[in-house]
Amino acid sequence: MAKPLSLPDNCQVINQKRTVLGKTRVTKDSGFLIYDETFLSLTGIAPTLTVIHQDRSIPFAQQACVFWPPTNSLFLTSSLYADSSGNQRIQITRVDLCDDGSYEAHRIPNGIPGIPYPNGAVNYLNGILFCAQGSTHQLSGLIHMLPHPPYEVKPMLTNFHGRPFNSPNDVVVHSDGSVWFTDPSYGFEQGFRPKPQLPNHVYRWEPDTGDVRVMAEGLKKPNGICFSPDESTLYITEMDHVDGKGKRDQTRGASIHAFTIKTFPAEENSLSNPGIFLTQKRLFAFAANGPPDGIKCDVYGNVWSGVGDGVAVWDAGGRLLGKILIPGGVANFCFGRDGEVFICGERRLWRATLHEECRGGLLADEI
């Protein structure tokens, strides 16, 4: 693919015929890599990438990365760090995106003790639903937080039929109202959770009935989770490549798995409800540079995931379209308005501006 003359300097076209022979060299540490010309329909011809906030004192931008449309705000969770007293903690930060283009960051007081070791999150009801990884003395589960001071919290789900969850990591909400989340054992590996009492599962919870059931097992470290726009496919990232202490093993999984969501009708004259199952598990993609973490779909069905060198984008058929390069890699990100993508870079929060029609599937009807 020849490089269009109109592309800015922050873009690099990757010739994959040369790449497979080891003859392509990436010349940038931030910017846009174009593996397939389809990526240009997402980025537009003049994409930008800027740091909008940084905090050198803590790694504030690691997970959650939830865009809250009513106040044009982002909610972020930090990676695990030691505070001035030497205590391990995770901080929630709110970043307000002001009308004049400026940004204001606010650390939510005390990190909200009612959400022990928060990680992934999603827009839910009139607030935000956090994955609380728990601690040695606090339960893990799903905790709802109102998005304004005093940030009231309410536990929603804290156990699987009496057995504590491991360390809930990421969460997504289906249009039928059910809540799906992953539960790897990172908390135990990092030393802030007891020994697991459950395998590393993927769960589906029905708030209306209270029913909670295991939807997938056998994944070594289920992590990010999202639905395709039509909700026929569930994508789950697997970070077996890295353990909870950051030790890497290049021979282990750094994959995205796809599952077909299948509803089986109840049998005639049966008292049972229709059954929802995950079928046709398949390897969707393997991340070449660092394991995939947070994952989202855009309105076109393309799959975006934070990886070791930025944000990678595949089409629904598993073809790599392009990357947004971020120094140090990316754990999570979210779509904003009109082609905005907000990207977590630990001590930096980045903003990519793409084609205005490039929108996330999660809030497509709200923004």
Secondary structure, DSSP 4 states (H G I P E B T S, - for coil): -PPPTT--TTEEE--HHHHTTT------SSEEEESSTTHHHHH-SS-EEEEEEE-SSS--BSEEEEEEGGGTEEEEEPPPEE-TTS-EE--EEEEEE-TTS-EEEEEPGGG-TTSSSEEEEEEETTEEEEEE---SSS--EEEEE-SSTT--EEEEE--BTTBPPS----EEE-TTS-EEEEE-SHHHHHTSSPPPSS-SEEEEE-TTT--EEEEE---SSEEEEEE-TTSSEEEEEE-TTB-TT--B-TTS--EEEEEEEEEEPPPTT--SPPEEEEEEEEEEEE-SSS---SEEEBTTS-EEEEETTEEEEE-TTS-EEEEEE-TT--S-EEE-STTEEEEEEBTEEEEEE--TT--BSTTTTT-
